[in-house]
Amino acid sequence: MITAAILMMAGSFFSCCRTSDNECATDEACCQTVSADSLAMLWNNAWNTKNLEALKGMIADSALVMDHETVIRGKDSILANWIVPSLPVISNITTTPQKTLSCCCCVSLTGFYSLDVKSGDATVPSKGNFTFTWIKQEDKSYKLEMMHLTEFRDSK
């Protein structure tokens, strides 16, 4: 069910360049894209330096975050319920890209992540996979519109 929702969302993101919520753009300037790797690097650097303001600026107002247990909708909710509580305890984020998709005003990156989670006096490594989708905004910046994260679980 969640997979179908992700595919439908991706299809709507990649179907056209948007100049507004309901309108597709056709001009050539819209179709200039950026590197998904560079956008991921900006995210990782902002997180690893604990730069909350930079992270805020990278998220679209209508963003969606999903993991194996949670769905969080909207920038303010993502900040309050995921980023602000997680930022002090998660560090050393690295991403290993596996697949990039680009179209006019959309860039998506899927791959593996690793990070460290502070738990009491210990630091516990964690790994998983991710998909990030950025949408080009009217001001020509790219903002995260969708983040899907899945932690690898021990099969014990």
C-alpha positions as CSV (number, residue, x, y, z in Angstrom):
1,M,0.0,0.0,0.0
2,I,2.7,2.5,0.9
3,T,4.7,1.4,-2.2
4,A,1.8,2.3,-4.4
5,A,1.4,5.7,-2.7
6,I,5.1,6.4,-3.3
7,L,4.9,5.4,-7.0
8,M,1.8,7.6,-7.5
9,M,3.5,10.5,-5.7
10,A,6.7,10.1,-7.8
11,G,4.6,9.9,-11.0
12,S,2.9,13.2,-10.2
13,F,6.3,14.8,-9.3
14,F,7.9,13.6,-12.5
15,S,5.1,14.3,-14.9
16,C,5.8,17.9,-15.5
17,C,7.5,21.1,-14.3
18,R,5.2,23.0,-12.1
19,T,4.9,26.8,-12.0
20,S,2.1,26.5,-9.4
21,D,0.3,23.6,-7.8
22,N,-1.9,23.0,-10.8
23,E,0.1,24.3,-13.7
24,C,2.8,22.8,-15.9
25,A,5.6,24.9,-17.2
26,T,7.0,24.5,-20.7
27,D,9.9,26.9,-20.8
28,E,13.5,25.7,-21.2
29,A,14.8,27.5,-18.1
30,C,12.6,25.2,-15.9
31,C,14.3,22.1,-17.3
32,Q,17.7,22.9,-16.0
33,T,18.4,20.5,-13.2
34,V,21.0,20.2,-10.4
35,S,22.9,17.2,-9.2
36,A,21.1,15.0,-6.8
37,D,24.5,14.2,-5.2
38,S,25.2,17.9,-4.5
39,L,21.7,18.3,-2.9
40,A,22.3,15.2,-0.7
41,M,25.8,16.6,0.2
42,L,24.2,19.9,1.3
43,W,21.7,18.0,3.4
44,N,24.4,15.8,5.0
45,N,26.7,18.8,5.7
46,A,23.9,20.8,7.3
47,W,22.9,17.8,9.5
48,N,26.4,16.9,10.5
49,T,27.2,20.5,11.4
50,K,23.9,20.8,13.3
51,N,22.8,23.7,11.2
52,L,19.1,23.8,11.9
53,E,18.5,27.0,9.9
54,A,20.1,25.4,6.8
55,L,17.9,22.3,7.2
56,K,14.8,24.5,7.6
57,G,15.6,26.2,4.3
58,M,15.9,22.9,2.4
59,I,12.4,21.6,3.2
60,A,9.3,22.5,1.2
61,D,6.3,23.6,3.2
62,S,4.3,20.6,1.9
63,A,7.0,18.0,2.5
64,L,6.4,14.4,3.5
65,V,8.7,12.2,5.6
66,M,8.0,8.4,5.9
67,D,9.8,5.6,7.6
68,H,8.8,2.1,8.6
69,E,6.6,3.4,11.4
70,T,5.8,7.1,10.8
71,V,4.4,9.5,8.3
72,I,5.0,13.2,9.0
73,R,3.4,15.9,6.7
74,G,4.4,19.5,6.4
75,K,7.6,21.4,7.1
76,D,6.6,22.6,10.6
77,S,5.6,19.1,11.7
78,I,8.8,17.6,10.2
79,L,10.9,20.1,12.1
80,A,9.0,19.7,15.4
81,N,8.6,15.9,15.3
82,W,11.7,14.7,13.5
83,I,14.5,17.1,13.0
84,V,14.6,19.1,16.2
85,P,14.5,15.9,18.5
86,S,16.8,13.9,16.2
87,L,19.5,16.5,15.5
88,P,21.2,16.3,18.9
89,V,21.5,12.5,18.8
90,I,22.2,11.7,15.1
91,S,25.6,12.4,13.6
92,N,28.0,11.4,10.9
93,I,25.4,10.9,8.2
94,T,26.8,9.6,5.0
95,T,24.9,8.6,1.9
96,T,25.8,6.2,-0.9
97,P,23.8,7.0,-4.0
98,Q,22.4,4.0,-6.0
99,K,19.9,5.6,-8.4
100,T,19.2,9.1,-9.6
101,L,16.1,10.2,-11.5
102,S,15.8,13.7,-13.0
103,C,13.2,15.5,-15.0
104,C,12.4,19.1,-15.7
105,C,12.1,20.4,-12.2
106,C,12.4,17.3,-10.1
107,V,15.4,15.4,-8.8
108,S,15.2,12.1,-6.9
109,L,18.0,10.1,-5.2
110,T,17.8,6.6,-3.8
111,G,20.6,4.9,-2.0
112,F,22.0,3.8,1.3
113,Y,22.8,5.8,4.4
114,S,24.8,5.3,7.5
115,L,24.8,7.4,10.7
116,D,25.6,7.3,14.4
117,V,22.9,7.5,17.1
118,K,23.8,8.7,20.6
119,S,22.2,6.5,23.2
120,G,23.1,7.4,26.7
121,D,26.9,7.2,26.9
122,A,27.2,4.9,23.8
123,T,27.1,5.7,20.1
124,V,25.3,3.1,18.0
125,P,25.9,2.9,14.3
126,S,22.8,2.6,12.1
127,K,22.3,1.9,8.4
128,G,19.4,1.9,6.0
129,N,18.1,3.1,2.7
130,F,16.6,6.3,1.6
131,T,14.8,8.1,-1.2
132,F,14.8,11.9,-1.3
133,T,12.9,13.9,-3.9
134,W,13.5,17.6,-4.5
135,I,11.2,19.9,-6.4
136,K,12.4,23.1,-8.1
137,Q,10.7,26.1,-6.5
138,E,9.5,29.4,-8.1
139,D,12.7,31.1,-6.8
140,K,14.7,28.4,-8.7
141,S,15.9,26.7,-5.4
142,Y,15.3,23.0,-4.9
143,K,13.5,21.9,-1.7
144,L,12.9,18.5,-0.3
145,E,9.4,17.4,-1.0
146,M,9.6,13.8,0.0
147,M,11.9,11.7,2.2
148,H,11.5,8.0,2.6
149,L,13.8,6.3,5.1
150,T,14.1,2.7,6.1
151,E,16.5,1.4,8.7
152,F,18.0,-2.0,8.2
153,R,16.9,-4.3,11.0
154,D,18.9,-7.3,12.4
155,S,17.2,-10.5,11.3
156,K,17.9,-12.2,14.7
